[in-house]
Amino acid sequence: MKKILLIFTLVLAQFLASNAQVWVEKHTNMEFTWIPEGCFQMGCPSKNDLCYFDEKPLRKVCLKGFWISTKEVTLSQWKQFIKESRYNPKAKPEDLWGCTSVGKPEFEQKDNEPVVCVSWHDAVNFAKWLSKKTGLIFRLPTEAEWEYACKGSKGHLCSFGDAPPPGNFANYWSGFGGKSGKDTFKYTAPVGSFKPNDFGLYDMIGNVWEWVEDWYTIYNIPSKKEKKVVKGGSWESQAKLLRCSTRKAISPERRYDAIGFRLVVELPAPKPSVKAQR
């Protein structure tokens, strides 16, 4: 009976996704947005002095369309995962940075804020759990998928344009207490507190760094697979770092109070005639 129900759920999810450009996973109420197929310039221009060497050069990357979560995975969704899966990893003290334990930073959080203090392995296990629950395939986005989604349809360097964002557009370090407008958060902000980019995605820059699937490498240079990539900057980042091409190399075992994640789900593309429903 469970197998029949799982098959029905899978077929229903695929049908609903094919008829909308925003799809909600019912078990966690996680919303996903369709990112259309296209090509973009990945990286940062060689002449841009703000960019670091590992962001360069610009190169053309073409991707098939994909579904990515509209917002970062929340603490509430993480708690649901812990409760249902009984996931209980042992964290070494040296792998906790600004964290008291897995999923728990040294500062207080609300359930609608992004989960932090999770390693790359923790994020992957969350995706595996949700895959098993639903019969669908959930995973971390690749770095190319993440950056394409961040840059939006116009390929902006900073999600909203080619200059660092003002305080109304992202949660970033600005003197611990906000700089202007809506950026009055000392630490993490509730997901979706700032305007989305033109793909309809929230917090692609600022709030928390986000794990992606890829091992960290310098483009076109062979390297050891030792660290994973995080993208997007966070509440503790300076505005000049809030670029879609910004990347950091982090050990997959490490848990930081400024790193979270979002997911991709593998579902069919929506019908072309359907407009985004918001």
Backbone torsions as a table, in degrees:
resi	resn	phi	psi	omega
1	MET	NA	-42.1	179.4
2	LYS	-61.9	-38.2	-179.6
3	LYS	-65.5	-42.2	178.8
4	ILE	-62.9	-43.1	179.7
5	LEU	-63.6	-39.1	179.9
6	LEU	-65.5	-41.2	178.4
7	ILE	-64.3	-42.9	178.7
8	PHE	-61.5	-43.7	179.3
9	THR	-61.4	-41.9	179.9
10	LEU	-63.0	-47.3	-179.8
11	VAL	-63.6	-41.6	179.8
12	LEU	-63.9	-42.9	179.6
13	ALA	-61.4	-42.9	-179.9
14	GLN	-65.8	-38.0	178.9
15	PHE	-66.7	-46.3	-179.1
16	LEU	-64.3	-39.7	179.9
17	ALA	-65.9	-32.2	-178.3
18	SER	-73.2	-10.3	-176.8
19	ASN	-117.2	20.2	178.6
20	ALA	-158.2	163.1	175.3
21	GLN	-107.3	0.3	169.3
22	VAL	-129.1	127.6	-176.1
23	TRP	-129.0	137.7	-178.4
24	VAL	-111.6	125.3	174.4
25	GLU	-78.5	120.8	-167.1
26	LYS	-74.3	-26.5	-175.5
27	HIS	-69.6	-38.2	-179.3
28	THR	-113.7	-4.8	-173.8
29	ASN	60.5	31.2	177.1
30	MET	-82.6	128.0	-178.3
31	GLU	-93.8	140.5	178.4
32	PHE	-123.1	145.0	-179.6
33	THR	-118.1	139.0	179.5
34	TRP	-79.2	127.6	175.4
35	ILE	-107.3	117.3	-172.8
36	PRO	-70.3	155.6	175.7
37	GLU	-56.2	143.5	178.5
38	GLY	176.0	176.0	177.0
39	CYS	-116.3	149.3	178.1
40	PHE	-150.4	168.2	177.1
41	GLN	-93.0	106.4	-179.1
42	MET	-86.0	141.8	179.3
43	GLY	100.6	-157.8	-175.9
44	CYS	-134.0	144.6	179.3
45	PRO	-57.4	139.7	-178.2
46	SER	-59.1	-28.9	-177.0
47	LYS	-87.0	-2.5	-179.5
48	ASN	-82.2	110.0	-175.1
49	ASP	-72.5	-17.0	178.7
50	LEU	-74.3	-25.6	-175.4
51	CYS	-82.7	148.1	177.9
52	TYR	-85.9	164.6	-174.7
53	PHE	-60.5	-31.8	-175.7
54	ASP	-80.1	-1.9	174.4
55	GLU	-92.4	-14.1	-173.0
56	LYS	-103.2	156.4	0.5
57	PRO	-91.8	178.6	169.3
58	LEU	-68.9	140.5	173.3
59	ARG	-150.5	147.7	-176.3
60	LYS	-77.3	129.9	177.6
61	VAL	-129.6	132.0	178.8
62	CYS	-113.4	135.5	-175.7
63	LEU	-131.1	149.7	168.7
64	LYS	-76.0	160.6	178.8
65	GLY	-65.5	156.3	-179.1
66	PHE	-156.3	161.0	177.6
67	TRP	-101.5	126.8	178.6
68	ILE	-128.2	146.7	-177.4
69	SER	-63.1	133.9	-175.4
70	THR	-63.2	-32.7	-179.2
71	LYS	-131.3	166.3	177.6
72	GLU	-68.3	151.5	177.0
73	VAL	-60.8	131.1	-174.4
74	THR	-91.1	165.3	175.8
75	LEU	-61.7	-36.8	178.2
76	SER	-61.3	-45.1	178.9
77	GLN	-66.4	-35.7	176.4
78	TRP	-65.2	-42.7	178.5
79	LYS	-61.5	-38.3	177.6
80	GLN	-62.6	-43.4	176.9
81	PHE	-59.4	-47.4	-178.7
82	ILE	-62.4	-43.6	-178.2
83	LYS	-65.7	-44.3	-174.3
84	GLU	-81.1	-34.1	-176.2
85	SER	-94.6	-17.6	-174.5
86	ARG	59.0	31.7	177.5
87	TYR	-64.6	126.8	-175.1
88	ASN	-146.3	70.8	-179.1
89	PRO	-72.1	149.7	177.1
90	LYS	-93.9	118.6	-177.9
91	ALA	-98.8	129.1	175.2
92	LYS	-74.5	142.4	-179.5
93	PRO	-53.4	-36.9	-178.2
94	GLU	-71.9	-11.5	178.6
95	ASP	-98.3	2.3	178.5
96	LEU	-106.1	115.6	-179.1
97	TRP	-118.7	105.3	-176.6
98	GLY	73.2	20.6	-176.1
99	CYS	-126.3	144.0	174.7
100	THR	-89.1	-27.8	177.0
101	SER	-167.5	-175.8	-178.9
102	VAL	-64.4	125.4	179.1
103	GLY	78.1	5.5	-176.2
104	LYS	-130.7	106.2	176.9
105	PRO	-78.3	172.5	179.3
106	GLU	-75.1	-12.0	176.2
107	PHE	-104.6	160.0	-179.5
108	GLU	-75.3	143.1	177.1
109	GLN	-129.9	152.2	171.1
110	LYS	-94.1	160.6	-176.4
111	ASP	-63.7	-23.6	-178.2
112	ASN	-92.4	9.9	174.6
113	GLU	-94.1	160.0	-176.8
114	PRO	-69.6	137.7	175.4
115	VAL	-64.6	139.6	176.5
116	VAL	-130.9	-176.8	-178.6
117	CYS	61.1	36.3	175.6
118	VAL	-119.8	136.7	178.3
119	SER	-80.6	173.1	174.2
120	TRP	-60.5	-41.1	-180.0
121	HIS	-64.6	-38.7	176.9
122	ASP	-60.6	-44.6	-179.6
123	ALA	-63.0	-41.6	178.9
124	VAL	-64.7	-39.6	178.7
125	ASN	-67.8	-34.2	173.6
126	PHE	-60.6	-46.5	-179.6
127	ALA	-62.4	-40.1	179.0
128	LYS	-65.3	-40.3	178.4
129	TRP	-61.9	-46.8	-178.9
130	LEU	-67.2	-34.1	176.3
131	SER	-62.9	-44.6	-179.6
132	LYS	-66.7	-36.7	-179.5
133	LYS	-66.7	-36.4	-170.1
134	THR	-107.1	-19.9	-174.2
135	GLY	82.5	1.2	176.5
136	LEU	-97.2	172.8	178.9
137	ILE	-107.8	113.4	174.8
138	PHE	-109.7	145.9	-178.3
139	ARG	-159.2	170.1	171.7
140	LEU	-74.8	149.3	175.3
141	PRO	-70.4	152.7	170.0
142	THR	-71.5	164.9	178.3
143	GLU	-62.8	-38.6	179.3
144	ALA	-65.0	-44.2	177.5
145	GLU	-60.6	-45.5	-178.2
146	TRP	-61.3	-46.9	-176.5
147	GLU	-68.3	-37.7	176.8
148	TYR	-62.0	-44.5	179.4
149	ALA	-64.9	-35.8	-179.8
150	CYS	-69.0	-44.6	-175.4
151	LYS	-70.9	-18.3	176.5
152	GLY	74.1	-177.4	-174.4
153	SER	-66.9	-20.8	-178.7
154	LYS	-98.0	-2.0	176.0
155	GLY	69.5	31.2	-178.3
156	HIS	-65.2	148.7	-179.5
157	LEU	-69.7	-32.2	-173.3
158	CYS	-120.4	28.9	177.2
159	SER	74.6	-43.6	179.4
160	PHE	-109.6	-4.0	-177.1
161	GLY	168.0	-167.5	-177.6
162	ASP	-103.2	7.3	177.5
163	ALA	-119.0	154.2	177.5
164	PRO	-53.4	143.3	-174.0
165	PRO	-75.8	148.8	171.3
166	PRO	-76.9	176.0	-175.0
167	GLY	-64.2	-16.4	179.2
168	ASN	-78.5	-8.7	-169.4
169	PHE	-112.3	-12.8	-177.8
170	ALA	-164.3	158.8	176.0
171	ASN	-96.2	108.3	-179.0
172	TYR	-144.0	171.9	-178.3
173	TRP	-66.3	125.8	179.4
174	SER	-149.8	46.2	177.2
175	GLY	92.2	22.4	-179.8
176	PHE	49.9	75.8	177.5
177	GLY	148.1	6.7	177.2
178	GLY	91.2	152.0	-179.4
179	LYS	-107.5	-43.7	-179.7
180	SER	-165.0	163.9	174.2
181	GLY	56.8	-129.0	-174.2
182	LYS	-85.8	-9.7	-177.8
183	ASP	-81.1	74.0	179.1
184	THR	-112.3	17.6	-176.0
185	PHE	-94.1	130.3	179.1
186	LYS	-75.8	-37.0	179.6
187	TYR	-124.4	-131.8	-179.9
188	THR	-70.6	151.7	177.2
189	ALA	-111.3	153.1	173.2
190	PRO	-53.4	138.5	-177.6
191	VAL	-60.7	140.0	179.9
192	GLY	81.9	17.0	-179.9
193	SER	-73.7	-20.4	-177.5
194	PHE	-117.5	164.1	-175.4
195	LYS	-63.5	148.3	178.3
196	PRO	-79.2	164.3	172.8
197	ASN	-78.4	-176.4	-172.5
198	ASP	-76.0	-4.0	168.8
199	PHE	-88.7	-6.3	-179.2
200	GLY	88.2	17.8	-177.8
201	LEU	-100.6	138.7	-178.0
202	TYR	-100.9	146.6	171.3
203	ASP	58.3	33.9	175.2
204	MET	-69.0	-25.8	170.0
205	ILE	-122.1	141.1	-178.5
206	GLY	79.7	179.4	-177.3
207	ASN	72.2	-76.6	172.6
208	VAL	-141.3	146.6	167.5
209	TRP	-60.8	154.5	-177.8
210	GLU	-128.1	131.0	175.6
211	TRP	-65.0	141.7	168.8
212	VAL	-123.0	174.1	-174.0
213	GLU	-69.2	-32.6	-165.4
214	ASP	-72.7	147.6	165.1
215	TRP	-72.7	147.8	179.0
216	TYR	-76.8	124.7	174.1
217	THR	-139.6	156.8	169.7
218	ILE	-86.1	130.9	-172.7
219	TYR	-53.0	129.8	177.2
220	ASN	67.8	12.9	177.2
221	ILE	-122.9	118.8	178.4
222	PRO	-59.0	139.8	179.4
223	SER	-151.8	164.2	-179.8
224	LYS	-72.1	149.0	177.8
225	LYS	-90.0	85.1	-176.4
226	GLU	-117.2	-30.8	-176.2
227	LYS	-131.6	154.4	178.1
228	LYS	-101.9	164.1	-178.2
229	VAL	-94.7	137.5	166.6
230	VAL	-118.4	150.8	-173.3
231	LYS	-132.7	155.1	163.5
232	GLY	101.0	-15.6	-177.4
233	GLY	77.0	175.4	-173.9
234	SER	-150.9	-172.4	178.9
235	TRP	-62.0	-21.1	-179.2
236	GLU	-103.5	8.0	-179.0
237	SER	-90.0	146.8	171.6
238	GLN	-74.0	153.7	-176.6
239	ALA	-57.3	-34.3	-176.8
240	LYS	-66.3	-14.3	178.0
241	LEU	-91.7	-7.8	-173.6
242	LEU	-83.1	67.9	175.3
243	ARG	-116.4	150.6	177.0
244	CYS	-66.6	-24.9	-178.4
245	SER	-87.5	-12.1	-179.9
246	THR	-59.6	138.6	-178.7
247	ARG	-144.8	144.0	175.6
248	LYS	-127.5	149.6	178.3
249	ALA	-100.5	119.4	-177.2
250	ILE	-130.7	137.0	175.3
251	SER	-58.8	135.2	-177.9
252	PRO	-65.6	-10.9	177.6
253	GLU	-89.7	-17.1	-173.7
254	ARG	-74.6	146.4	176.3
255	ARG	-126.5	121.0	-177.3
256	TYR	-117.8	154.0	178.8
257	ASP	-78.7	7.5	179.8
258	ALA	-131.2	17.8	179.0
259	ILE	-123.5	127.9	174.9
260	GLY	-133.1	-146.0	-179.4
261	PHE	-169.0	164.9	167.3
262	ARG	-134.4	169.9	-172.7
263	LEU	-120.9	162.6	168.0
264	VAL	-114.8	142.2	173.5
265	VAL	-120.2	138.2	-178.4
266	GLU	-90.7	101.8	178.8
267	LEU	-134.9	161.6	178.5
268	PRO	-62.5	156.9	175.9
269	ALA	-67.3	148.2	175.7
270	PRO	-69.9	160.2	177.2
271	LYS	-66.8	137.7	-175.6
272	PRO	-58.3	-27.6	-175.2
273	SER	-77.6	-13.3	-175.2
274	VAL	-87.5	129.9	177.9
275	LYS	-89.2	157.4	178.8
276	ALA	-58.1	135.6	-178.4
277	GLN	-107.0	112.4	-179.1
278	ARG	-136.0	NA	NA
